[in-house]
Amino acid sequence: MSSFLLPDDRELADLHSGKTVFAILTIDDDIQLFRGNRDNFVDIIKTGEQMGYIVYVLTVKNLHLKRSHLKGFAYNAETETWQQKLLPFPHIIYNRIPLREDEMQPAVRQKIKACMRTNRTILFNPSFFNKWELFEWLRSSRSTKSFIPATRRLMSITGLSRMLRRHRYLYLKPESGKAGKGIMTVKVQPEKQLPYRLKIQEDRKSVTYNCASLPKLWSKIAKESSGGAYIAQQGIQLASFQDRRFDLRALVQKNDLGEWDLTGIGARLAGSSSITTHVPRGGSIEDPEMLLVSSFNQDLGRKILIKAKQTALIIARHIEQNSGQTLGEMSMDLGVDKDGHIWFFEANAKPMKFDEPHIRQKSLERIFQYANYLTKGKKKKAGGA
């Protein structure tokens, strides 16, 4: 447990040296001081400091909008420890509250709303996305609807039956899911004695159940979903490499001009017994161009990759426009089917660390390039320009 420290004279001079102050927002934790990916926070802090920022971790409990200094957690690289200190009020707040249930707490939601109303600071990426809302937004636009698989809320056995008549293969996803958790697939195989095949994603593998009737299938789905809100989505036959399906992961962030830009695009190859391509669930990291060229041919594979990059930017702009919020980054999963058509599967408002080193480093720098843009805009407004 770290003790609370007041800054010394040298630190105070540094704190008031005109540097931009950047806070990583999370929530407090009785055992660990605060929640979140500490390795990620350390990388963000180190990058920010190299780029001339004061960066610290701030919990919602310690975010007081009327104070000039707040209790925050500073990282000491020499001792590799966290110390709670009195630090200047942030110009920019970067929301990295790690879990939906944390963000949904009334006190947390209230504080985030208060941040968005005040002129004292700028908070970007105020909340997680809801999968259903994303699909509603994207399928309502001429520029994005061709990328969206048929998607419906999973409300009743009648709705499931209707979807299965149109699409023999479905993905069932929790509206508020993350990293592939809770995903199921349903496949209709009419020629079999038990025609409904339900696959449920577990940690690194999937478990298969075969059901004789639609009511039995629905009963099993209801039990597995535990009453959580789900969507049913048309299953896409993805392109594959060595009989393993793959999809693309794009990271889009705002740059120092405040414009959406592609930071990088990677590929994830599904594990041999996994429904999803997520690495924690058995997937592996691959080079997207290599997979696309192998699945199609050199010319077409490269064209598809260029189209995927363009698609990610179109979708990011549309999501931000419909959300009505200030967004600075998002990652998204894109699929390529066997005909080379690109499909949008989901977007994450709080991207996890990309494992590709070149994407990772650029992503860290982009956070502060965008923060610089936001700070300049704030100063112009304050000066009446």
Phi, psi and chi 1 to 4 in degrees:
 res  aa     phi    psi   chi1   chi2   chi3   chi4
   1 MET       -  131.0 -170.1   83.5  173.8      -
   2 SER   -89.9  146.0   69.3      -      -      -
   3 SER   -86.7  159.5   57.7      -      -      -
   4 PHE   -81.2  128.2  176.6   67.9      -      -
   5 LEU  -119.0  136.0  -62.2  174.7      -      -
   6 LEU   -84.1  143.1  -73.4  168.0      -      -
   7 PRO   -67.4  145.0   19.6  -25.5      -      -
   8 ASP   -81.3  178.6   58.9   28.7      -      -
   9 ASP   -59.9  -41.0  -69.2  -18.5      -      -
  10 ARG   -64.4  -42.3 -178.7 -175.0   54.5   76.6
  11 GLU   -65.8  -40.1  -74.4  177.1  -47.2      -
  12 LEU   -60.7  -39.4  -82.7  170.7      -      -
  13 ALA   -62.9  -40.3      -      -      -      -
  14 ASP   -66.6  -40.0 -172.5   43.7      -      -
  15 LEU   -65.0  -26.3  -63.9 -177.1      -      -
  16 HIS  -106.8   25.2  -65.9   89.0      -      -
  17 SER   -88.8   10.4   62.2      -      -      -
  18 GLY    88.5    6.2      -      -      -      -
  19 LYS   -71.1  150.7  -71.1 -175.3  176.1 -177.7
  20 THR   -75.2  135.5  -59.7      -      -      -
  21 VAL  -104.7  129.0 -176.6      -      -      -
  22 PHE  -126.4  121.6 -175.9  102.1      -      -
  23 ALA  -112.2  135.6      -      -      -      -
  24 ILE   -93.7  114.8  -56.7  164.0      -      -
  25 LEU   -89.5  131.0 -174.0   68.1      -      -
  26 THR  -146.2 -166.8 -176.4      -      -      -
  27 ILE  -119.1  159.1   68.3  162.3      -      -
  28 ASP   -76.9  161.2   59.8  -71.1      -      -
  29 ASP  -140.8  131.2 -172.2  -77.5      -      -
  30 ASP   -62.1  -31.0  -67.2  -22.6      -      -
  31 ILE   -96.5  -46.0  -62.3  167.3      -      -
  32 GLN   -98.2    8.8  -56.8  178.3   78.1      -
  33 LEU    76.7  -52.1  -55.7  176.6      -      -
  34 PHE  -152.1  158.2   56.6   86.4      -      -
  35 ARG   -98.1  158.8  -67.6 -175.1 -169.8  168.8
  36 GLY   127.8  173.5      -      -      -      -
  37 ASN   -81.5  102.0 -175.5  -35.0      -      -
  38 ARG   -61.9  -39.3  -81.8  166.8  157.9   64.5
  39 ASP   -59.9  -41.7  -70.9  -18.1      -      -
  40 ASN   -64.0  -44.4 -171.1   32.6      -      -
  41 PHE   -61.6  -40.4  -68.6  174.3      -      -
  42 VAL   -63.5  -44.1  168.8      -      -      -
  43 ASP   -60.6  -42.4  -72.5  -11.7      -      -
  44 ILE   -64.0  -45.4  -66.6  166.7      -      -
  45 ILE   -62.1  -47.1  -71.9  168.6      -      -
  46 LYS   -62.4  -43.1  -74.4 -179.6  176.4  176.3
  47 THR   -63.9  -45.5  -56.0      -      -      -
  48 GLY   -60.8  -43.0      -      -      -      -
  49 GLU   -64.5  -39.1  -72.3  175.0  -12.5      -
  50 GLN   -63.7  -28.1  -74.2  165.5    8.0      -
  51 MET   -95.8   12.0  -65.3  174.2   72.8      -
  52 GLY    90.5   16.5      -      -      -      -
  53 TYR   -99.9  157.9  -74.4   75.2      -      -
  54 ILE   -96.6  123.3  -66.4  166.0      -      -
  55 VAL  -128.9  133.6 -169.7      -      -      -
  56 TYR  -150.7  166.8   64.1   92.7      -      -
  57 VAL   -94.0  132.4  172.2      -      -      -
  58 LEU  -126.6  132.0  175.1   67.0      -      -
  59 THR   -94.0  154.0   63.2      -      -      -
  60 VAL   -56.5  -38.6  170.4      -      -      -
  61 LYS   -60.4  -33.4 -174.8  177.1   76.4  173.5
  62 ASN   -95.9    6.0  -70.3  -38.0      -      -
  63 LEU   -89.0  101.3  172.3   52.5      -      -
  64 HIS  -113.7  114.9  -58.5  -76.3      -      -
  65 LEU   -71.9  -13.9  -67.7  171.4      -      -
  66 LYS  -102.6   -0.4  -67.9 -175.7  178.2  176.3
  67 ARG   -94.5  155.0  -64.5 -175.0 -173.6  173.1
  68 SER   -88.3  -24.5   62.1      -      -      -
  69 HIS  -132.9  146.0  -72.5   76.1      -      -
  70 LEU  -128.5  155.2  -55.0  174.2      -      -
  71 LYS   -77.5  119.0  -72.6 -179.1 -175.5  177.4
  72 GLY  -134.7  170.0      -      -      -      -
  73 PHE  -105.2  115.8  -67.1   95.4      -      -
  74 ALA   -97.2  148.0      -      -      -      -
  75 TYR  -101.6  129.0 -178.7   70.3      -      -
  76 ASN   -99.5  106.8 -173.8  -38.0      -      -
  77 ALA   -67.3  -30.6      -      -      -      -
  78 GLU   -67.9  -43.5  -72.3  178.8   16.3      -
  79 THR   -98.5   -6.0   58.3      -      -      -
  80 GLU    54.4   45.1  -62.8 -175.5  -10.9      -
  81 THR  -130.0  161.4   57.5      -      -      -
  82 TRP  -103.6  135.7  -64.0   92.0      -      -
  83 GLN  -128.2  132.2  -64.6  173.9  -35.1      -
  84 GLN   -82.6  126.5 -166.0  172.9   37.3      -
  85 LYS  -135.3  165.7  -65.3 -175.4  175.2 -173.3
  86 LEU   -86.2  118.9 -159.5   59.2      -      -
  87 LEU  -129.0  156.4  -67.3  153.2      -      -
  88 PRO   -67.6  150.8   21.1  -29.4      -      -
  89 PHE   -58.6  136.0 -170.9   88.7      -      -
  90 PRO   -77.3  142.6   27.1  -32.2      -      -
  91 HIS   -75.5  -35.3  -60.3   97.0      -      -
  92 ILE  -127.9  137.2  -54.2  -73.0      -      -
  93 ILE  -120.6  127.7  -63.2  175.7      -      -
  94 TYR  -109.8  112.1  176.4   43.0      -      -
  95 ASN   -77.1  111.6 -179.4    5.0      -      -
  96 ARG  -126.0   33.0  -69.2  -59.6  -54.7 -166.2
  97 ILE   -59.4  122.0  -64.4  169.8      -      -
  98 PRO   -76.3  -26.5   23.5  -29.7      -      -
  99 LEU  -124.1  145.0  -60.7  172.0      -      -
 100 ARG   -56.8  -44.0  -94.0  174.0 -146.7  -86.7
 101 GLU   -63.8  -30.4   48.2  -94.7   40.7      -
 102 ASP   -68.7  -44.4  -67.8  -24.2      -      -
 103 GLU   -68.6  -25.5 -159.8  174.1   78.1      -
 104 MET   -82.4   -8.6  -67.9  -58.7  -74.1      -
 105 GLN   -58.9  134.4  -68.6  175.3   33.2      -
 106 PRO   -52.7  -41.5  -26.5   34.0      -      -
 107 ALA   -65.8  -35.8      -      -      -      -
 108 VAL   -71.0  -46.1  174.9      -      -      -
 109 ARG   -60.8  -40.1  -69.5  176.2   70.5 -178.9
 110 GLN   -62.9  -42.4 -158.0  172.1    2.9      -
 111 LYS   -67.4  -40.9 -166.1   68.8   69.7   82.3
 112 ILE   -62.7  -43.3  -73.1  172.8      -      -
 113 LYS   -61.5  -40.4  -78.3  179.7 -177.6  173.2
 114 ALA   -63.6  -38.8      -      -      -      -
 115 CYS   -61.9  -39.4  -83.1      -      -      -
 116 MET   -73.9  -20.4  -68.4  167.5   70.9      -
 117 ARG   -87.6  -27.2  -75.0 -165.7  -58.3  -94.3
 118 THR   -78.9  154.8 -174.6      -      -      -
 119 ASN   -94.1   -2.2  -67.4  -36.6      -      -
 120 ARG   -73.7  -29.3  -73.2 -159.7   70.7 -161.0
 121 THR  -145.7  165.3 -172.9      -      -      -
 122 ILE  -119.8  123.5  -59.2  169.2      -      -
 123 LEU  -107.6  128.2  179.7  141.9      -      -
 124 PHE  -117.8  155.9   69.0   91.5      -      -
 125 ASN    56.7   66.4  -75.7   34.7      -      -
 126 PRO   -69.0  -17.8   19.5  -27.7      -      -
 127 SER  -161.0  164.0   62.9      -      -      -
 128 PHE   -64.5  156.5  -77.1  100.9      -      -
 129 PHE   -83.8  153.8  -64.9  139.5      -      -
 130 ASN  -104.0  126.7  173.3  -75.1      -      -
 131 LYS   -56.8  -42.7  -77.6 -171.5  176.7   69.9
 132 TRP   -62.9  -44.4  177.5 -110.5      -      -
 133 GLU   -59.7  -42.3  -75.2 -177.1  -13.6      -
 134 LEU   -56.4  -48.7  -71.7 -179.7      -      -
 135 PHE   -67.5  -36.3  -73.7  107.8      -      -
 136 GLU   -59.5  -46.6  -74.2  -85.9   83.6      -
 137 TRP   -62.8  -47.3  -64.4  -22.8      -      -
 138 LEU   -75.4  -32.4  -65.3  169.7      -      -
 139 ARG   -82.1   -7.9   70.0 -177.2  175.5 -166.9
 140 SER   -88.3   -4.2   65.7      -      -      -
 141 SER  -111.0  137.4  165.7      -      -      -
 142 ARG   -59.9  -34.4 -168.9 -178.3  -62.4  170.7
 143 SER   -77.0  -16.6   62.5      -      -      -
 144 THR  -123.4  -13.8   54.3      -      -      -
 145 LYS   -64.6  -26.0   66.4 -179.7 -179.0 -178.1
 146 SER   -70.6  -14.3   66.4      -      -      -
 147 PHE   -92.5   -3.6  -53.6  120.2      -      -
 148 ILE  -102.4  120.1  -50.0  -55.4      -      -
 149 PRO   -65.0  156.3  -12.7   25.5      -      -
 150 ALA   -57.0  126.4      -      -      -      -
 151 THR  -137.9  132.2  -53.8      -      -      -
 152 ARG  -136.8  152.8  -61.4  -75.3  180.0  -86.8
 153 ARG   -69.8  138.2  -94.2 -169.8  163.7  139.2
 154 LEU   -90.2   95.3 -170.2   61.4      -      -
 155 MET  -109.5  -29.1  -53.0  -72.4  -78.8      -
 156 SER  -155.0  165.9   65.5      -      -      -
 157 ILE   -64.5  -30.7 -171.6  170.7      -      -
 158 THR   -65.7  -43.5  -51.6      -      -      -
 159 GLY   -64.0  -40.2      -      -      -      -
 160 LEU   -64.3  -43.7  177.0   63.8      -      -
 161 SER   -60.1  -42.0  173.9      -      -      -
 162 ARG   -63.3  -43.1 -164.3  176.9  -63.5  126.5
 163 MET   -64.5  -40.0  -78.9  -72.3  -78.8      -
 164 LEU   -71.7  -23.4  -74.4  172.1      -      -
 165 ARG   -70.3  -32.5  -78.4 -159.9  -62.3  -87.8
 166 ARG   -86.4  -34.8  -68.1  177.6 -170.4  157.5
 167 HIS  -134.8  117.2  -50.7  -74.8      -      -
 168 ARG   -74.5   -6.9  -68.6  -70.2  174.1   89.7
 169 TYR  -136.2  124.2 -178.0   49.1      -      -
 170 LEU  -129.1  149.5  -62.9  178.0      -      -
 171 TYR  -104.5  134.7  -90.5   76.9      -      -
 172 LEU  -112.1  121.8  -49.2 -179.4      -      -
 173 LYS  -128.9  138.0  -58.8  177.1  179.0 -179.3
 174 PRO   -66.0  136.6   15.0  -20.9      -      -
 175 GLU   -58.3  -31.5  -80.1 -170.7   28.6      -
 176 SER  -113.8   31.5  -59.4      -      -      -
 177 GLY   -78.0  165.3      -      -      -      -
 178 LYS  -149.0  138.3 -174.8 -179.8  177.9 -175.8
 179 ALA    56.6   35.2      -      -      -      -
 180 GLY    81.4    3.0      -      -      -      -
 181 LYS   -70.7  131.4 -170.4  176.3  179.6 -177.7
 182 GLY    83.5    4.4      -      -      -      -
 183 ILE   -76.1  141.1  -71.7 -178.1      -      -
 184 MET  -132.0  160.1  -60.4  179.1 -105.4      -
 185 THR  -128.3  149.6   62.1      -      -      -
 186 VAL  -126.1  131.9  176.8      -      -      -
 187 LYS  -128.8  133.1 -169.3  170.4 -171.7  179.2
 188 VAL   -96.2  124.1 -178.0      -      -      -
 189 GLN  -124.3   84.6  -59.3  166.0  -55.1      -
 190 PRO   -58.9  -26.7  -10.7   18.9      -      -
 191 GLU   -75.7  -11.4   72.2  -75.3   -3.0      -
 192 LYS   -94.7  157.1  -62.8 -159.1  172.6  179.7
 193 GLN   -66.2  -36.6 -168.8  175.7   -7.9      -
 194 LEU  -111.8   87.9  -58.5  172.0      -      -
 195 PRO   -75.1  -14.9   25.5  -30.7      -      -
 196 TYR  -103.9  115.4  -61.4   99.5      -      -
 197 ARG  -104.8  119.0 -170.6 -166.8   73.7 -174.3
 198 LEU  -109.1  124.3  177.1   68.1      -      -
 199 LYS  -111.9  133.9  -93.8 -168.4  170.8 -174.3
 200 ILE  -120.2  126.4  -60.8  165.7      -      -
 201 GLN   -74.9  125.1  178.4   67.9   50.8      -
 202 GLU  -108.9 -162.4  -66.0 -165.7  -19.0      -
 203 ASP   -54.4  -59.5  -78.3  -13.1      -      -
 204 ARG  -126.5    4.7  -66.1 -176.8   69.4   84.5
 205 LYS  -146.2  176.2   58.9 -176.7  175.9   63.4
 206 SER  -119.8  152.7   59.4      -      -      -
 207 VAL  -112.7  135.4  177.7      -      -      -
 208 THR  -109.7  135.3  -57.6      -      -      -
 209 TYR  -123.7  138.8  -62.0   90.8      -      -
 210 ASN  -112.0  126.0  -66.7  -63.3      -      -
 211 CYS  -115.2  144.4  -55.9      -      -      -
 212 ALA   -80.4  -28.2      -      -      -      -
 213 SER  -141.6  163.8   66.6      -      -      -
 214 LEU   -63.6  -42.7 -164.3   62.2      -      -
 215 PRO   -59.3  -38.5  -27.2   35.7      -      -
 216 LYS   -67.6  -39.2  -74.7 -175.8  176.9  175.9
 217 LEU   -61.7  -47.2  171.4   68.6      -      -
 218 TRP   -61.4  -40.8  177.9 -108.2      -      -
 219 SER   -61.2  -42.2  175.3      -      -      -
 220 LYS   -67.6  -41.7 -173.2   66.2 -174.9  168.7
 221 ILE   -62.3  -44.9  -70.1  168.2      -      -
 222 ALA   -60.7  -39.8      -      -      -      -
 223 LYS   -65.7  -43.1 -175.1 -179.0  174.3 -174.1
 224 GLU   -70.7  -32.8  -72.9  -62.0  -36.6      -
 225 SER   -81.2  -13.8   64.3      -      -      -
 226 SER    51.6   35.1  -54.0      -      -      -
 227 GLY    81.3    1.3      -      -      -      -
 228 GLY   -73.3  153.5      -      -      -      -
 229 ALA   -73.2  128.4      -      -      -      -
 230 TYR  -125.3  155.6  -96.4   67.8      -      -
 231 ILE  -116.5  150.3   59.5  172.0      -      -
 232 ALA  -109.2  131.6      -      -      -      -
 233 GLN  -132.9  138.0 -171.6  172.8   82.8      -
 234 GLN   -50.6  126.9  167.2 -166.2   -3.3      -
 235 GLY   -76.3  132.1      -      -      -      -
 236 ILE  -103.9  132.8  -56.2  -62.6      -      -
 237 GLN   -79.8   97.0  -66.3  -62.9  -33.3      -
 238 LEU   -72.1  153.3  -68.7  173.3      -      -
 239 ALA   -60.5  152.6      -      -      -      -
 240 SER  -135.4  162.8   61.0      -      -      -
 241 PHE  -133.1  119.9  174.9   75.1      -      -
 242 GLN    52.5   45.9  -64.3  178.0  -10.1      -
 243 ASP    63.9   18.4  -66.4  -34.6      -      -
 244 ARG  -119.4  127.7  -70.4  167.2   64.6 -169.9
 245 ARG   -68.0  154.0  -65.3  167.2  -64.4  103.3
 246 PHE  -140.8  158.1   66.6   86.3      -      -
 247 ASP  -137.8  176.4   62.3   17.5      -      -
 248 LEU  -110.5  142.9  -54.4  175.8      -      -
 249 ARG  -116.5  116.0  -62.7  -73.9  157.5   85.9
 250 ALA  -106.7  140.9      -      -      -      -
 251 LEU  -114.8  118.0  178.3   61.4      -      -
 252 VAL  -116.6  135.5  -75.2      -      -      -
 253 GLN  -139.4  157.7  -66.3  173.9  -70.6      -
 254 LYS   -78.9  145.3  -66.0 -117.9 -175.8   98.8
 255 ASN  -100.2 -166.9   57.5   24.0      -      -
 256 ASP   -73.9   -3.1   54.1    0.6      -      -
 257 LEU  -101.0    2.2  -61.6  172.8      -      -
 258 GLY    75.1   20.7      -      -      -      -
 259 GLU  -110.2  146.9  -64.5  169.1   -7.6      -
 260 TRP   -64.9  135.5  -74.1  109.0      -      -
 261 ASP  -143.8  148.6 -151.0  -15.7      -      -
 262 LEU   -82.1  119.4 -174.9   89.4      -      -
 263 THR   -80.9  -37.1  -58.8      -      -      -
 264 GLY   177.2  164.5      -      -      -      -
 265 ILE  -137.7  131.2 -168.1  161.7      -      -
 266 GLY  -121.2 -179.5      -      -      -      -
 267 ALA  -132.6  147.8      -      -      -      -
 268 ARG  -127.1  126.1  -58.9  -68.0  179.4  -92.8
 269 LEU   -99.5  128.1 -164.4   59.5      -      -
 270 ALA   -63.9  147.2      -      -      -      -
 271 GLY   -67.3  158.1      -      -      -      -
 272 SER   -61.7  -28.8   53.2      -      -      -
 273 SER  -124.6   27.9   58.7      -      -      -
 274 SER  -111.2  144.6  174.0      -      -      -
 275 ILE   -72.1  -39.9  -68.5  172.5      -      -
 276 THR  -103.8  171.0   74.9      -      -      -
 277 THR   -99.9    4.9   60.6      -      -      -
 278 HIS   -60.1  134.8  -66.1   89.2      -      -
 279 VAL   -59.8  -44.1  172.9      -      -      -
 280 PRO   -62.0  -15.3  -21.8   32.9      -      -
 281 ARG  -108.0   25.3  -55.6 -167.9 -175.5  -79.1
 282 GLY   102.2   -2.9      -      -      -      -
 283 GLY   -74.8  167.3      -      -      -      -
 284 SER  -131.7  156.7   59.1      -      -      -
 285 ILE   -88.6  130.6  -61.1  156.6      -      -
 286 GLU  -137.0  169.2  -58.4  -67.3  -17.4      -
 287 ASP   -83.2  123.2  175.3   68.3      -      -
 288 PRO   -61.8  -39.9   18.5  -28.6      -      -
 289 GLU   -64.6  -40.9 -171.9  169.7  -35.1      -
 290 MET   -61.0  -44.3 -178.3  -84.8  -72.4      -
 291 LEU   -66.0  -42.8  -66.4 -179.7      -      -
 292 LEU   -69.2  -40.8  -71.0  167.1      -      -
 293 VAL   -65.2  -39.5  166.2      -      -      -
 294 SER   -66.9  -36.0  -61.7      -      -      -
 295 SER   -80.0  -30.1  -62.5      -      -      -
 296 PHE  -116.3 -104.8  -61.6   94.9      -      -
 297 ASN  -155.5  176.3   58.0   52.0      -      -
 298 GLN   -60.9  -46.9 -167.4  164.3   59.6      -
 299 ASP   -66.9  -50.3 -173.7   45.5      -      -
 300 LEU   -67.8  -40.0 -175.4   54.3      -      -
 301 GLY   -58.3  -43.0      -      -      -      -
 302 ARG   -69.3  -37.3  -73.9  179.2  175.5  169.2
 303 LYS   -64.2  -41.0  -79.5 -179.5 -179.5  172.5
 304 ILE   -63.4  -39.7  -67.9  169.1      -      -
 305 LEU   -64.0  -43.0 -174.5   57.7      -      -
 306 ILE   -61.9  -43.1  -69.7  165.9      -      -
 307 LYS   -63.7  -38.8  179.5   77.0 -174.4  -66.4
 308 ALA   -62.8  -40.9      -      -      -      -
 309 LYS   -64.0  -43.4  -68.5  174.1  179.6  178.9
 310 GLN   -64.6  -40.8  -67.3  167.6  -18.5      -
 311 THR   -61.8  -42.5  -60.1      -      -      -
 312 ALA   -58.7  -40.5      -      -      -      -
 313 LEU   -70.8  -40.6  -69.0  170.9      -      -
 314 ILE   -59.8  -45.6  -69.2  166.6      -      -
 315 ILE   -66.6  -42.4  -71.1  172.3      -      -
 316 ALA   -59.5  -45.1      -      -      -      -
 317 ARG   -61.7  -40.6  -68.6 -174.6 -163.0  110.2
 318 HIS   -69.4  -40.3 -159.8   75.3      -      -
 319 ILE   -62.5  -45.7  -71.6  172.9      -      -
 320 GLU   -62.9  -43.9 -178.0  177.5   41.6      -
 321 GLN   -58.4  -42.9 -176.6 -176.4  -27.9      -
 322 ASN   -77.7  -28.6  -79.7  -89.8      -      -
 323 SER   -71.9  -26.9   73.3      -      -      -
 324 GLY    68.9   18.6      -      -      -      -
 325 GLN  -119.8  163.9  -61.6  173.9  -25.4      -
 326 THR   -85.1  110.5  -57.5      -      -      -
 327 LEU  -110.0  146.0  -55.4 -179.1      -      -
 328 GLY  -118.7  -18.4      -      -      -      -
 329 GLU  -163.7  159.3   63.0 -179.9    0.4      -
 330 MET  -164.3  150.7   67.6 -178.0   79.0      -
 331 SER  -107.5  156.7   60.0      -      -      -
 332 MET  -146.0  150.6   62.7 -176.5   74.3      -
 333 ASP  -100.5  125.3  -62.9   -4.5      -      -
 334 LEU  -121.7  139.7  -58.9  172.0      -      -
 335 GLY  -110.3  154.9      -      -      -      -
 336 VAL  -123.5  122.4 -179.8      -      -      -
 337 ASP   -84.6 -178.2   66.7   20.9      -      -
 338 LYS   -67.4  -16.1  -67.7  179.6  177.1  179.4
 339 ASP   -95.1    0.7  -62.0  -39.8      -      -
 340 GLY    88.7    6.0      -      -      -      -
 341 HIS   -77.7  141.9 -177.2   76.5      -      -
 342 ILE   -95.4  136.5  -68.0  165.1      -      -
 343 TRP  -125.4  143.4  -63.0   92.0      -      -
 344 PHE   -95.5  130.0  167.6   84.7      -      -
 345 PHE  -108.2  -45.7  -66.0  141.5      -      -
 346 GLU  -167.4  163.9   66.8  177.1  -85.4      -
 347 ALA  -131.4  148.0      -      -      -      -
 348 ASN  -122.9  122.1 -173.4   -9.1      -      -
 349 ALA   -73.0  -16.1      -      -      -      -
 350 LYS  -127.8   80.8  -62.3  179.6 -170.1  178.8
 351 PRO   -59.1  141.3  -18.4   29.6      -      -
 352 MET   -77.1  166.5  -68.8 -172.8  -76.2      -
 353 LYS   -60.0  131.7  -70.1  168.5   66.3  171.4
 354 PHE   -80.7  135.7  -92.4   63.9      -      -
 355 ASP   -78.8  -21.4  -64.9  -61.8      -      -
 356 GLU   -69.3  118.7  -66.2   86.9  -15.5      -
 357 PRO   -56.0  -39.6  -23.9   32.9      -      -
 358 HIS   -69.0  -34.8   64.3  -70.7      -      -
 359 ILE   -72.7  -41.6  -60.6  177.1      -      -
 360 ARG   -58.6  -49.5  174.7   63.9  178.2  159.9
 361 GLN   -64.3  -43.0 -174.1   54.0   40.8      -
 362 LYS   -64.7  -36.7 -166.7  172.2  179.2 -178.9
 363 SER   -64.8  -38.3   72.7      -      -      -
 364 LEU   -65.9  -44.1  -69.1  164.3      -      -
 365 GLU   -66.1  -36.9  -69.1  165.7    4.1      -
 366 ARG   -62.2  -35.5  -84.6  -96.6  161.1   90.9
 367 ILE   -55.3  -43.3  -69.0  166.8      -      -
 368 PHE   -84.5  -26.0  -66.8   97.7      -      -
 369 GLN   -64.8  -41.6  -71.9  165.0   -0.4      -
 370 TYR   -69.5  -38.5  178.5   52.0      -      -
 371 ALA   -59.2  -37.5      -      -      -      -
 372 ASN   -63.5  -41.8 -174.1   45.6      -      -
 373 TYR   -61.8  -45.8  165.2   81.1      -      -
 374 LEU   -62.0  -40.8  -69.2  174.5      -      -
 375 THR   -65.9  -41.9  -51.3      -      -      -
 376 LYS   -60.5  -42.7  -78.8  179.7 -176.7  172.5
 377 GLY   -64.2  -37.1      -      -      -      -
 378 LYS   -66.9  -41.3 -167.6  165.9 -178.9  -75.9
 379 LYS   -66.0  -38.8  -76.5  175.7 -178.4  170.0
 380 LYS   -62.1  -42.8  -84.4 -174.9 -175.7  176.0
 381 LYS   -63.0  -42.7  -81.6 -176.0 -174.4  175.0
 382 ALA   -64.0  -33.6      -      -      -      -
 383 GLY   -86.0   -3.5      -      -      -      -
 384 GLY    77.6   13.0      -      -      -      -
 385 ALA   -76.8      -      -      -      -      -
